[in-house]
């Protein structure tokens, strides 16, 4: 197998995504891992898997579907090649819950504040 060149690094912010991931069924975990690998290696990621959240400050949705179940995890970019993955949830309605987007915005702000304070 040819080793694919990683063009983006994936970083999990604190425990948010990993706690969500731990509760998922094995087939959903597998699909999330596959999708995160796409994000890491593809220059242009299909919108089906990775989409900017309209009206947000640069928040992206990592999109996973397994059967009729739909899952999302939020992420954002730090510099160009670092993708920070935050909160995830199972989507049960057509519209992404506002509280999940608000949490993602809050976590993104928290991430950059902590980064700034480390300098």
C-alpha positions in Angstrom: 0.0 0.0 0.0 1.3 3.4 -0.9 1.6 5.8 2.1 -0.6 8.8 1.5 1.0 12.2 2.1 -0.7 14.0 5.0 -1.4 17.6 4.1 -3.3 18.5 7.3 -2.8 17.4 10.9 -5.8 16.5 13.1 -5.8 17.6 16.7 -8.4 16.8 19.3 -9.2 19.7 21.5 -9.3 18.6 25.1 -11.7 15.7 25.8 -14.7 16.8 23.8 -14.4 14.8 20.6 -12.8 11.7 22.3 -15.6 11.4 24.9 -18.2 11.6 22.0 -16.2 9.1 20.0 -15.9 6.6 22.8 -19.8 6.2 22.9 -20.1 5.5 19.2 -20.9 2.1 17.7 -17.8 0.4 16.0 -19.1 1.1 12.5 -19.6 4.8 13.3 -16.1 5.0 14.8 -14.7 3.4 11.6 -16.5 5.9 9.4 -15.3 8.9 11.5 -11.7 7.6 11.3 -12.1 7.2 7.5 -13.5 10.7 7.2 -10.8 12.3 9.3 -8.2 10.5 7.2 -9.8 12.1 4.1 -9.6 15.5 5.7 -5.9 14.8 6.5 -4.9 13.7 3.0 -7.2 15.2 0.4 -6.5 18.6 -1.1 -10.1 19.3 -1.8 -12.5 17.5 0.7 -15.9 16.8 -0.7 -18.7 18.9 1.0 -20.5 15.6 1.7 -17.8 15.0 4.5 -16.6 18.4 5.4 -18.6 21.6 5.2 -18.3 25.2 6.5 -21.1 26.1 8.9 -22.9 29.1 7.5 -23.0 32.1 9.8 -20.2 30.8 11.9 -16.7 32.2 12.5 -14.9 29.5 10.4 -16.4 26.5 12.0 -16.6 23.3 9.9 -18.8 20.3 10.2 -17.3 16.8 9.8 -20.2 14.9 8.4 -20.7 11.1 8.9 -23.7 9.0 7.9 -24.1 5.3 8.8 -27.3 3.8 7.6 -30.0 6.3 8.5 -28.0 7.7 11.4 -26.3 11.1 10.9 -23.4 12.3 13.1 -21.5 15.6 13.2 -18.3 16.9 14.8 -17.3 20.5 14.7 -13.8 21.6 13.8 -11.8 24.7 12.7 -8.4 25.5 11.3 -5.5 26.8 13.2 -3.0 28.1 10.7 -3.6 26.3 7.4 -2.7 22.7 8.0 -4.0 22.1 11.5 -7.6 21.0 11.9 -8.9 21.2 15.5 -11.7 18.8 16.2 -14.1 19.7 19.0 -17.6 18.6 20.0 -19.6 15.9 18.3 -23.2 14.8 18.4 -25.8 12.6 16.7 -28.0 14.7 14.4 -31.7 14.0 14.9 -33.3 16.9 13.1 -32.8 18.6 9.7 -31.3 21.7 11.2 -28.0 21.6 13.2 -28.9 22.4 16.9 -28.1 26.0 17.7 -26.6 25.0 21.1 -24.1 22.7 19.4 -22.9 25.5 17.1 -22.7 27.9 20.1 -20.6 25.3 22.0 -18.3 25.0 19.0 -17.9 28.8 18.8 -17.2 28.9 22.6 -14.6 26.1 22.4 -12.9 27.7 19.4 -12.6 31.0 21.3 -11.3 29.1 24.4 -8.7 27.3 22.3 -7.2 30.5 20.9 -7.3 32.3 24.3 -5.4 29.4 25.8 -2.9 29.4 22.9 -2.4 33.2 23.3 -1.8 32.8 27.0 0.9 30.2 26.5 3.1 32.6 24.7 
